[in-house]
């Protein structure tokens, strides 16, 4: 065994060979440890983490983007913008309309969520007479279950589901008792007041334990909700009221713990959906241009084409196209050509299906069921 070659990056230690860089780093750590043991320990911990997980190390091809903000901080910053973008797409993008229509069909259905009462007697038997009465009252109440009287129960359930998934959350105040301005259905003094998330402000006050419009206790459990008395209008000071949590239903879509307000189901696919809409609009414009058939007459050389004596050119000619046409009005050296286009794009459907697969994965849909609906 001879000595290591000159310029080698390894140092021989017994039977093993250690990179010279690691030896120098170890010496540097020892020197730092003399003056600052804590700094040395932090350096060793960081080096161990990098060696254990390659994904921790930021490289040219791996940006290692991280998110260390709390769920409520993210909601405070982006929840309103996300739901407004989702609403725009739900109004103007056929793919997004299809996403929510399919989810309505899967979750609620045409007849709404079916409820089958099974009251049980003390001996364990089902009280069939009471069950029949409950079923009858439930059907009659379902005709007008909410305060405006505009929606049946299946319609209300579909709208609330759509709001929940599109906006990220939906609220409903439970109204009960004898109220002069409300007429009970089937003699049941109970109504729902469905509220979009705009009715609950994103206001926070730590001194009053108010977190994004929700008063919470020490455990983070909602106690009261801060609610606008009327539809909020930008630029106006709106009156608010407090509604006990016992009388408020709050259905929210969250992906993290300790998240007070919901975020849109489409938060992860909004950019893809917006880009896909713009791409399809551009392809449609190109196809419309290509569909406008155009023809041209290629002139002959300069000797065969002579303008009039006053410098004006020949009168423009128009051609009426019909099956089996024979055009014999060409001058010497002229020929007719057609403006060709490579639209529609033959790869459009393949590209679109690939994007739809990604959208289906981010919106909890089956691609084959989703694509079959479109």
C-alpha positions as CSV (number, residue, x, y, z in Angstrom):
1,X,0.0,0.0,0.0
2,X,1.6,3.2,-1.1
3,X,0.9,6.7,0.0
4,X,-2.2,8.4,-1.5
5,X,-1.6,10.3,-4.7
6,X,-0.7,14.0,-4.6
7,X,-3.8,16.2,-4.5
8,X,-6.1,13.5,-3.2
9,X,-9.3,14.5,-1.5
10,X,-9.1,11.7,1.0
11,X,-7.2,11.2,4.3
12,X,-6.2,7.7,5.3
13,X,-7.3,6.7,8.9
14,X,-6.5,3.1,9.6
15,X,-8.4,0.9,7.2
16,X,-10.9,3.7,6.2
17,X,-10.6,6.7,4.0
18,X,-12.3,9.9,5.1
19,X,-12.9,12.8,2.7
20,X,-10.5,15.7,3.4
21,X,-13.4,18.1,3.5
22,X,-15.1,16.2,6.3
23,X,-11.8,16.3,8.3
24,X,-11.5,20.0,7.9
25,X,-15.2,20.5,8.8
26,X,-14.7,18.4,12.0
27,X,-11.7,20.5,13.0
28,X,-13.7,23.7,12.4
29,X,-16.5,22.3,14.6
30,X,-14.1,21.5,17.4
31,X,-12.7,25.0,17.2
32,X,-16.2,26.5,17.3
33,X,-17.1,24.2,20.2
34,X,-14.3,25.7,22.4
35,X,-15.9,29.2,22.2
36,X,-19.6,28.3,21.6
37,X,-20.7,24.8,22.4
38,X,-24.3,25.7,21.4
39,X,-23.3,26.8,18.0
40,X,-21.4,23.6,17.4
41,X,-24.4,21.5,18.5
42,X,-26.7,23.5,16.1
43,X,-24.3,22.9,13.2
44,X,-24.1,19.2,13.9
45,X,-27.9,18.9,14.1
46,X,-28.4,20.8,10.8
47,X,-25.7,18.6,9.1
48,X,-27.4,15.5,10.4
49,X,-30.8,16.6,9.0
50,X,-29.4,17.4,5.6
51,X,-27.6,14.0,5.4
52,X,-30.8,12.2,6.5
53,X,-33.3,13.8,4.1
54,X,-32.3,15.0,0.6
55,X,-35.5,17.0,0.3
56,X,-34.3,19.4,3.0
57,X,-31.4,20.6,1.0
58,X,-32.2,23.5,-1.5
59,X,-30.7,23.0,-4.9
60,X,-30.9,24.6,-8.3
61,X,-33.6,22.1,-9.3
62,X,-35.3,21.7,-5.9
63,X,-36.5,25.0,-4.4
64,X,-37.7,23.4,-1.1
65,X,-40.6,25.8,-0.7
66,X,-42.0,25.7,2.8
67,X,-45.1,27.0,4.6
68,X,-44.7,27.9,8.3
69,X,-47.7,30.1,8.7
70,X,-50.7,29.0,10.7
71,X,-53.9,27.9,9.1
72,X,-55.7,31.0,10.3
73,X,-53.0,33.2,9.0
74,X,-53.4,31.7,5.5
75,X,-57.2,32.0,5.7
76,X,-56.9,35.7,6.8
77,X,-54.7,36.4,3.8
78,X,-56.3,34.4,1.0
79,X,-59.7,33.0,1.9
80,X,-61.7,35.9,0.5
81,X,-59.8,36.1,-2.7
82,X,-60.0,32.3,-3.3
83,X,-63.7,32.2,-2.9
84,X,-64.2,35.2,-5.2
85,X,-62.1,33.6,-7.9
86,X,-64.0,30.4,-7.5
87,X,-67.3,32.2,-7.8
88,X,-66.2,33.9,-11.0
89,X,-65.2,30.5,-12.5
90,X,-68.5,29.0,-11.3
91,X,-70.3,31.7,-13.3
92,X,-68.2,31.6,-16.5
93,X,-66.2,28.3,-16.8
94,X,-68.1,25.3,-18.0
95,X,-65.6,22.9,-16.4
96,X,-66.0,24.4,-13.0
97,X,-69.8,24.3,-13.4
98,X,-69.5,20.7,-14.2
99,X,-67.3,20.0,-11.2
100,X,-69.9,21.4,-8.7
101,X,-72.9,19.9,-10.6
102,X,-71.3,16.5,-10.3
103,X,-70.5,16.9,-6.6
104,X,-74.1,18.0,-6.0
105,X,-75.3,14.9,-7.8
106,X,-73.0,12.6,-5.8
107,X,-73.6,14.1,-2.3
108,X,-77.1,15.4,-2.3
109,X,-78.9,14.0,-5.3
110,X,-82.1,15.0,-7.0
111,X,-84.4,14.4,-4.0
112,X,-82.0,15.7,-1.3
113,X,-80.5,13.8,1.6
114,X,-82.9,11.0,2.6
115,X,-83.8,10.8,6.3
116,X,-85.6,7.8,7.5
117,X,-86.9,8.1,11.1
118,X,-86.6,5.1,13.4
119,X,-88.0,6.0,16.9
120,X,-87.6,3.1,19.3
121,X,-89.8,2.2,22.2
122,X,-88.5,1.1,25.6
123,X,-88.8,-2.5,24.7
124,X,-86.6,-1.9,21.6
125,X,-89.4,-2.1,19.0
126,X,-89.8,0.6,16.4
127,X,-92.7,3.0,17.0
128,X,-94.2,2.7,13.5
129,X,-97.1,5.1,14.0
130,X,-94.7,7.8,15.4
131,X,-92.2,7.1,12.5
132,X,-95.0,7.6,10.0
133,X,-96.1,10.9,11.6
134,X,-92.5,12.1,11.7
135,X,-92.1,11.1,8.0
136,X,-95.2,13.1,7.1
137,X,-94.2,16.2,9.1
138,X,-90.7,16.0,7.6
139,X,-92.1,15.9,4.0
140,X,-94.4,18.8,4.6
141,X,-91.7,20.8,6.4
142,X,-89.3,20.1,3.5
143,X,-91.5,22.2,1.1
144,X,-90.5,25.5,2.8
145,X,-87.7,24.9,5.4
146,X,-86.0,28.3,5.2
147,X,-86.9,31.8,6.2
148,X,-87.2,33.3,2.7
149,X,-89.6,30.7,1.5
150,X,-87.9,30.5,-1.9
151,X,-86.3,27.0,-1.7
152,X,-87.4,23.5,-1.0
153,X,-85.2,21.4,1.2
154,X,-83.5,19.5,-1.7
155,X,-82.8,22.9,-3.4
156,X,-81.5,24.4,-0.2
157,X,-79.2,21.4,0.4
158,X,-77.8,21.6,-3.1
159,X,-77.2,25.4,-2.8
160,X,-75.6,25.0,0.6
161,X,-73.4,22.2,-0.6
162,X,-72.3,24.3,-3.6
163,X,-71.5,27.3,-1.4
164,X,-69.6,25.1,1.0
165,X,-67.3,23.6,-1.6
166,X,-67.0,26.7,-3.8
167,X,-66.5,29.3,-1.1
168,X,-65.0,26.9,1.5
169,X,-67.8,27.3,4.1
170,X,-71.5,28.0,4.6
171,X,-73.5,29.1,7.6
172,X,-77.1,28.5,8.7
173,X,-78.8,30.1,11.6
174,X,-81.5,27.9,13.3
175,X,-84.6,30.0,14.0
176,X,-87.3,28.5,16.2
177,X,-90.3,29.6,18.2
178,X,-93.3,31.6,17.4
179,X,-92.3,34.5,15.2
180,X,-94.9,36.9,13.7
181,X,-93.2,37.4,10.4
182,X,-92.7,33.7,9.7
183,X,-95.4,31.1,8.9
184,X,-94.6,27.5,10.1
185,X,-94.7,24.6,7.6
186,X,-96.7,21.6,8.8
187,X,-97.0,23.3,12.2
188,X,-93.3,23.0,12.8
189,X,-91.9,26.3,14.2
190,X,-88.4,25.8,12.9
191,X,-86.6,27.4,10.0
192,X,-83.1,27.8,8.6
193,X,-81.5,31.0,7.6
194,X,-78.7,30.1,5.1
195,X,-75.8,32.6,5.0
196,X,-72.9,32.9,2.7
197,X,-69.5,33.4,4.3
198,X,-69.6,37.1,3.5
199,X,-72.1,37.6,6.3
200,X,-69.5,36.6,8.9
201,X,-66.6,39.2,8.8
202,X,-63.0,38.2,9.0
203,X,-62.6,40.4,12.1
204,X,-60.2,39.3,14.9
205,X,-59.7,40.7,18.4
206,X,-57.5,38.8,20.6
207,X,-58.5,40.6,23.8
208,X,-62.1,39.5,23.3
209,X,-61.1,36.0,22.0
210,X,-62.6,36.9,18.6
211,X,-61.0,34.9,15.8
212,X,-62.1,35.7,12.3
213,X,-65.6,36.5,13.3
214,X,-66.0,33.7,15.8
215,X,-65.8,34.0,19.6
216,X,-64.0,31.0,21.1
217,X,-63.3,29.7,24.6
218,X,-60.0,28.6,26.0
219,X,-60.2,25.4,24.1
220,X,-60.9,27.0,20.8
221,X,-64.5,25.9,20.8
222,X,-66.9,28.4,19.1
223,X,-69.2,30.3,21.6
224,X,-70.7,33.0,19.4
225,X,-70.6,34.2,15.8
226,X,-70.4,37.8,14.7
227,X,-72.9,38.2,11.9
228,X,-73.9,41.1,9.7
229,X,-77.6,42.0,10.0
230,X,-77.9,42.6,6.2
231,X,-75.9,41.7,3.1
232,X,-72.5,43.3,3.4
233,X,-71.7,46.1,0.9
234,X,-68.2,47.3,0.2
235,X,-67.4,50.7,1.6
236,X,-70.3,50.8,4.0
237,X,-70.3,50.4,7.8
238,X,-72.6,47.5,8.5
239,X,-74.4,46.7,11.8
240,X,-73.6,43.3,13.3
241,X,-75.2,41.0,15.8
242,X,-74.0,38.0,17.9
243,X,-75.5,34.6,17.4
244,X,-74.9,31.8,19.9
245,X,-73.0,28.8,18.6
246,X,-75.9,26.6,19.7
247,X,-78.1,28.3,17.1
248,X,-75.5,28.4,14.3
249,X,-74.5,25.7,11.8
250,X,-71.0,26.1,10.3
251,X,-70.0,23.8,7.6
252,X,-66.4,24.4,6.5
253,X,-63.8,22.8,4.2
254,X,-60.4,22.6,5.8
255,X,-57.1,20.8,5.2
256,X,-55.4,21.6,8.5
257,X,-56.1,21.5,12.2
258,X,-56.8,24.6,14.2
259,X,-58.4,26.3,11.1
260,X,-61.3,28.5,12.1
261,X,-62.6,29.5,8.6
262,X,-62.8,27.3,5.5
263,X,-61.1,27.7,2.1
264,X,-62.4,26.8,-1.3
265,X,-62.1,23.3,-2.6
266,X,-60.6,24.7,-5.8
267,X,-57.7,26.5,-4.0
268,X,-55.2,24.0,-5.4
269,X,-56.5,24.0,-9.0
270,X,-57.6,27.6,-9.5
271,X,-54.4,28.5,-11.5
272,X,-54.8,25.5,-13.7
273,X,-58.5,26.1,-14.4
274,X,-57.9,29.8,-15.2
275,X,-55.0,29.0,-17.5
276,X,-57.0,26.2,-19.2
277,X,-59.9,28.6,-19.8
278,X,-57.6,31.1,-21.4
279,X,-56.0,28.4,-23.5
280,X,-59.3,27.1,-24.8
281,X,-60.5,30.6,-25.6
282,X,-57.3,31.2,-27.6
283,X,-57.8,27.9,-29.5
284,X,-61.4,28.8,-30.2
285,X,-60.4,32.2,-31.6
286,X,-57.8,30.5,-33.8
287,X,-60.4,27.9,-35.0
288,X,-62.9,30.7,-35.9
289,X,-60.2,32.5,-37.9
290,X,-59.3,29.3,-39.6
291,X,-63.0,28.6,-40.4
292,X,-63.2,31.8,-42.4
293,X,-62.2,30.4,-45.8
294,X,-59.9,32.7,-47.7
295,X,-58.5,32.5,-51.2
296,X,-55.9,34.5,-53.1
297,X,-54.9,35.0,-56.7
298,X,-51.2,34.7,-57.3
299,X,-50.2,37.2,-60.0
300,X,-47.8,36.4,-62.8
301,X,-44.4,38.1,-63.4
302,X,-44.1,41.8,-63.9
303,X,-44.3,41.5,-67.7
304,X,-47.8,39.9,-67.7
305,X,-49.2,42.4,-65.1
306,X,-49.6,45.9,-66.3
307,X,-51.6,48.6,-64.5
308,X,-53.8,51.1,-66.4
309,X,-52.3,54.2,-67.9
310,X,-53.4,56.3,-64.9
311,X,-51.6,54.0,-62.5
312,X,-54.7,52.3,-61.1
313,X,-54.8,48.5,-60.8
314,X,-57.4,46.1,-62.2
315,X,-60.8,46.0,-60.6
316,X,-61.0,43.6,-57.6
317,X,-62.5,40.3,-58.6
318,X,-64.8,38.2,-56.4
319,X,-65.4,34.5,-56.8
320,X,-68.7,32.7,-56.0
321,X,-67.8,29.1,-54.9
322,X,-70.2,26.3,-55.7
323,X,-69.8,22.5,-56.2
324,X,-68.1,21.7,-59.5
325,X,-67.1,25.2,-60.3
326,X,-64.7,25.9,-63.2
327,X,-63.1,29.3,-63.0
328,X,-61.6,30.5,-66.3
329,X,-61.2,34.2,-65.6
330,X,-57.5,33.9,-64.8
331,X,-55.0,36.1,-66.7
332,X,-51.8,34.8,-68.1
333,X,-49.4,33.7,-65.3
334,X,-52.1,33.8,-62.5
335,X,-53.2,30.9,-60.3
336,X,-55.7,30.5,-57.4
337,X,-54.5,29.5,-54.0
338,X,-56.3,28.9,-50.7
339,X,-55.3,30.2,-47.3
340,X,-54.6,27.1,-45.2
341,X,-54.5,26.9,-41.4
342,X,-53.3,24.3,-38.9
343,X,-56.4,24.8,-36.7
344,X,-58.2,23.2,-35.0
345,X,-55.2,21.9,-33.0
346,X,-55.2,18.0,-33.2
347,X,-53.5,17.8,-29.8
348,X,-56.1,19.9,-28.0
349,X,-58.2,17.0,-26.7
350,X,-55.1,15.1,-25.5
351,X,-53.8,18.1,-23.7
352,X,-57.2,19.0,-22.3
353,X,-57.8,15.5,-20.9
354,X,-54.4,15.7,-19.1
355,X,-55.4,18.9,-17.5
356,X,-58.8,17.5,-16.6
357,X,-57.2,14.6,-14.8
358,X,-55.2,17.0,-12.7
359,X,-58.4,19.0,-11.9
360,X,-60.3,15.8,-11.0
361,X,-57.5,14.8,-8.6
362,X,-57.6,18.2,-6.9
363,X,-61.4,18.3,-6.6
364,X,-62.1,14.8,-5.3
365,X,-63.7,13.6,-8.5
366,X,-63.3,10.5,-10.6
367,X,-61.8,11.5,-14.0
368,X,-63.9,9.1,-16.0
369,X,-67.2,10.1,-14.5
370,X,-66.2,13.8,-14.7
371,X,-65.1,13.6,-18.4
372,X,-68.2,11.6,-19.3
373,X,-70.4,14.5,-18.1
374,X,-68.6,17.1,-20.2
